[in-house]
Amino acid sequence: MKKEETVRTVTPPYLSVAKIERTIELVSNRNFTEVNVPLFVGYGFNKIDAQLAVSMLRFLGVINEEGESTDLMPKLRLTGEARKTEFEKIVRAAYKKLFGAVDNPQNLPSDDLRNEFVVQYHLSSRVVRTAIPAFIKLCEYAGLKEEGSVVGRIRRPAGTKSEKAHQVKQSVQPKTAKNASGRTHRYEDSSGDGHELISVADGRLLLSAPIGAKDKLLNADDSLDKKWREAKGVLRELADMLIPAADNPKSEESGAS
């Protein structure tokens, strides 16, 4: 009984919306019997986000204090309306205080919802600013809010260099890369699904990788740098085989972009 009460009284999630999406994606598509911080770190989360992801799943009741999956975890792997129905039950139970204090809290004006979070959960203003978007995102999964009603982004602390900001459903900006012959290739810097595109082989091939991978490669240690140089060499050979016309001046006259 004490363990169950602890699960329900932890701080509401204040993980970024982008990381919530990634967390839910992972637990919805994999049969984890135990969830912990190293697990999420292994999937590219930094340590703080990994801790917040575990805390969120504990708050939702899909894992217990030891990180073991509860009987709610398999329900996240349902699809369609059945999944929304079960997700709604999970969200309402997790945010029992909030739903018990006001009808349809997800539809409250922002100031009123902020006040309810402060009163019900005794959160600081800083935590509330992130806890509310997290709540709305979970309500989207539960079918209580229209999808796309909240946009997630990684906040940049003033005066510091941080992880590249990424917005869900953001408008991607066109980029260009030139190959050895000077031919310009148009591509998108971000695929809009939590990945960025890395130009290789003089822009003839684009490698899709999780956001932040490009920065890691630019600051790679000797071991990673060696592997990356080897990989680029193989990709360059592949590009030469697949796209030999890229260096053919006649291809410039064809009007291909």
C-alpha positions as CSV (number, residue, x, y, z in Angstrom):
1,M,0.0,0.0,0.0
2,K,2.8,2.4,0.9
3,K,4.5,1.6,-2.4
4,E,1.4,2.4,-4.4
5,E,0.9,5.7,-2.5
6,T,4.5,6.6,-3.4
7,V,3.9,6.0,-7.0
8,R,0.9,8.3,-7.1
9,T,2.5,11.2,-5.1
10,V,5.7,11.7,-7.1
11,T,6.0,15.0,-9.0
12,P,4.0,15.1,-12.3
13,P,6.2,14.6,-15.4
14,Y,8.1,17.7,-16.6
15,L,10.0,15.9,-19.4
16,S,10.1,17.8,-22.7
17,V,7.4,16.9,-25.2
18,A,9.9,15.6,-27.7
19,K,11.4,13.3,-25.1
20,I,7.9,12.2,-24.0
21,E,7.1,11.2,-27.6
22,R,10.4,9.2,-27.7
23,T,9.7,7.6,-24.4
24,I,6.2,6.5,-25.3
25,E,7.4,5.3,-28.6
26,L,10.0,3.0,-27.0
27,V,7.7,1.5,-24.4
28,S,4.9,1.1,-27.0
29,N,7.0,-0.9,-29.4
30,R,9.3,-2.9,-27.1
31,N,8.5,-5.5,-24.4
32,F,10.5,-4.1,-21.5
33,T,10.2,-6.0,-18.3
34,E,12.4,-3.6,-16.4
35,V,13.0,0.1,-17.1
36,N,15.8,2.2,-15.6
37,V,18.1,5.2,-16.4
38,P,20.8,3.2,-18.2
39,L,18.2,1.8,-20.5
40,F,17.2,5.3,-21.8
41,V,20.8,6.5,-21.8
42,G,21.4,3.6,-24.2
43,Y,18.7,5.0,-26.5
44,G,20.4,8.4,-26.7
45,F,18.8,10.2,-23.7
46,N,21.1,12.3,-21.5
47,K,21.2,11.3,-17.9
48,I,18.8,14.0,-16.7
49,D,16.2,13.2,-19.4
50,A,16.6,9.5,-18.7
51,Q,15.8,10.1,-15.0
52,L,12.8,12.2,-15.9
53,A,11.6,9.5,-18.4
54,V,11.7,6.8,-15.7
55,S,10.0,9.2,-13.2
56,M,7.2,9.8,-15.8
57,L,6.6,6.1,-16.3
58,R,6.5,5.6,-12.6
59,F,4.0,8.5,-12.2
60,L,1.8,6.9,-14.9
61,G,1.9,3.6,-13.0
62,V,3.3,1.6,-15.9
63,I,6.4,0.7,-13.8
64,N,6.8,0.3,-10.0
65,E,9.4,1.7,-7.7
66,E,11.9,-1.0,-8.7
67,G,11.4,-0.1,-12.4
68,E,9.5,-3.4,-13.1
69,S,6.7,-3.3,-15.6
70,T,3.2,-3.3,-14.2
71,D,0.1,-4.7,-15.8
72,L,-0.5,-1.3,-17.4
73,M,2.6,-1.5,-19.6
74,P,1.2,-3.9,-22.2
75,K,-1.8,-1.6,-22.6
76,L,0.5,1.0,-24.2
77,R,1.2,-1.5,-27.0
78,L,-2.5,-1.5,-28.0
79,T,-3.5,0.4,-31.2
80,G,-6.4,2.5,-32.3
81,E,-9.3,3.5,-30.1
82,A,-8.5,0.7,-27.6
83,R,-5.2,2.3,-26.9
84,K,-6.7,5.7,-26.4
85,T,-9.3,4.3,-24.0
86,E,-6.6,2.6,-21.9
87,F,-4.4,5.6,-22.1
88,E,-7.2,7.8,-20.8
89,K,-7.6,5.5,-17.8
90,I,-3.9,5.7,-17.1
91,V,-3.8,9.5,-17.4
92,R,-6.9,10.1,-15.2
93,A,-5.6,7.8,-12.5
94,A,-2.1,9.4,-12.6
95,Y,-3.5,12.9,-12.4
96,K,-6.2,12.0,-10.0
97,K,-5.8,15.1,-7.9
98,L,-6.1,17.4,-10.9
99,F,-9.1,15.6,-12.4
100,G,-10.7,15.4,-9.0
101,A,-10.4,19.1,-8.4
102,V,-11.8,20.3,-11.8
103,D,-13.7,18.9,-14.7
104,N,-11.8,18.6,-17.9
105,P,-8.6,20.3,-16.6
106,Q,-7.0,19.8,-20.1
107,N,-9.4,22.4,-21.4
108,L,-8.7,25.1,-18.8
109,P,-7.2,28.4,-19.9
110,S,-3.5,28.4,-19.4
111,D,-3.4,30.6,-16.3
112,D,-6.1,28.5,-14.6
113,L,-4.4,25.3,-15.4
114,R,-1.1,26.7,-14.1
115,N,-2.8,27.7,-10.8
116,E,-4.3,24.2,-10.5
117,F,-0.9,22.6,-10.9
118,V,0.6,24.9,-8.2
119,V,-2.3,24.2,-5.8
120,Q,-2.6,20.5,-6.4
121,Y,1.1,19.5,-6.7
122,H,2.9,22.4,-5.0
123,L,5.2,22.9,-7.9
124,S,7.5,25.8,-8.6
125,S,6.8,28.1,-11.5
126,R,9.8,26.7,-13.3
127,V,8.6,23.1,-13.1
128,V,5.0,24.1,-13.9
129,R,6.1,25.6,-17.2
130,T,7.2,22.2,-18.4
131,A,4.8,20.1,-16.5
132,I,1.8,21.6,-18.3
133,P,2.9,20.8,-21.8
134,A,3.8,17.3,-20.6
135,F,0.3,16.9,-19.2
136,I,-1.3,18.2,-22.5
137,K,0.8,15.8,-24.5
138,L,-0.3,12.8,-22.4
139,C,-3.9,14.0,-22.9
140,E,-3.3,13.8,-26.6
141,Y,-2.4,10.2,-26.3
142,A,-5.5,9.7,-24.2
143,G,-7.7,11.3,-26.9
144,L,-8.6,14.1,-24.5
145,K,-6.9,16.7,-26.6
146,E,-6.5,17.1,-30.4
147,E,-3.1,15.9,-31.6
148,G,-0.7,18.7,-32.3
149,S,-2.2,20.9,-29.6
150,V,1.1,21.2,-27.9
151,V,4.5,21.8,-29.5
152,G,7.7,20.6,-27.8
153,R,11.0,22.2,-27.9
154,I,14.3,21.9,-26.0
155,R,14.9,25.2,-24.1
156,R,18.3,26.8,-24.4
157,P,19.7,28.3,-21.2
158,A,20.7,31.9,-21.6
159,G,24.3,32.4,-22.5
160,T,25.1,28.7,-22.9
161,K,25.5,26.4,-25.9
162,S,22.9,23.7,-25.7
163,E,21.5,20.8,-27.6
164,K,20.0,21.8,-30.9
165,A,16.3,22.9,-30.4
166,H,13.8,20.7,-32.1
167,Q,10.1,21.4,-32.5
168,V,7.5,18.7,-33.2
169,K,5.9,19.4,-36.6
170,Q,8.4,22.2,-37.2
171,S,8.9,23.6,-40.6
172,V,12.3,22.4,-41.9
173,Q,14.6,24.7,-43.6
174,P,16.1,23.9,-47.0
175,K,19.9,23.4,-47.1
176,T,22.3,22.8,-49.9
177,A,25.5,20.9,-50.3
178,K,28.0,20.9,-53.2
179,N,29.8,17.9,-54.5
180,A,33.3,17.9,-55.9
181,S,32.2,19.1,-59.3
182,G,30.3,22.1,-57.7
183,R,26.9,20.7,-58.4
184,T,24.4,21.9,-55.7
185,H,22.1,19.4,-54.0
186,R,19.1,20.5,-52.1
187,Y,18.2,18.8,-48.8
188,E,16.4,19.3,-45.5
189,D,18.4,19.8,-42.4
190,S,15.8,18.0,-40.3
191,S,13.3,15.2,-41.1
192,G,10.8,16.5,-38.5
193,D,10.7,13.2,-36.6
194,G,13.5,13.7,-34.2
195,H,16.2,13.1,-36.8
196,E,18.6,15.3,-38.7
197,L,20.2,14.7,-42.1
198,I,24.0,14.5,-42.4
199,S,25.5,15.2,-45.8
200,V,28.2,12.7,-46.9
201,A,30.0,11.8,-50.1
202,D,30.0,15.5,-51.3
203,G,26.3,15.8,-50.8
204,R,25.4,12.9,-52.9
205,L,24.1,10.8,-50.0
206,L,22.3,11.9,-46.8
207,L,22.5,10.0,-43.6
208,S,19.5,10.2,-41.2
209,A,20.6,10.3,-37.6
210,P,19.0,11.3,-34.2
211,I,19.2,15.0,-33.5
212,G,22.5,15.8,-31.9
213,A,24.5,13.2,-33.8
214,K,26.1,15.7,-36.1
215,D,27.5,17.7,-33.1
216,K,28.8,14.4,-31.6
217,L,30.6,13.6,-34.8
218,L,32.1,17.1,-35.0
219,N,33.5,16.7,-31.4
220,A,34.3,13.0,-31.7
221,D,37.1,11.3,-29.7
222,D,39.8,9.4,-31.6
223,S,37.9,6.1,-31.6
224,L,34.6,7.6,-32.9
225,D,36.4,9.8,-35.4
226,K,38.2,6.8,-36.8
227,K,35.0,4.8,-37.2
228,W,33.3,7.8,-38.8
229,R,36.1,8.3,-41.3
230,E,35.9,4.6,-42.2
231,A,32.2,4.9,-42.7
232,K,32.5,7.9,-44.9
233,G,35.0,6.1,-47.0
234,V,32.6,3.2,-47.6
235,L,29.7,5.6,-48.3
236,R,31.8,7.6,-50.7
237,E,32.5,4.3,-52.6
238,L,28.8,3.5,-52.6
239,A,28.0,7.0,-53.9
240,D,30.5,6.6,-56.8
241,M,28.7,3.3,-57.7
242,L,25.2,4.6,-57.4
243,I,25.5,8.2,-58.6
244,P,28.4,8.3,-61.1
245,A,26.5,10.9,-63.1
246,A,26.9,13.4,-60.3
247,D,30.4,14.3,-61.7
248,N,29.2,14.2,-65.3
249,P,28.9,17.7,-66.8
250,K,26.1,16.6,-69.0
251,S,24.0,15.9,-65.9
252,E,24.2,19.7,-65.2
253,E,22.5,20.3,-68.5
254,S,19.7,18.0,-67.8
255,G,18.2,20.5,-65.3
256,A,18.3,18.0,-62.4
257,S,18.3,19.7,-59.0
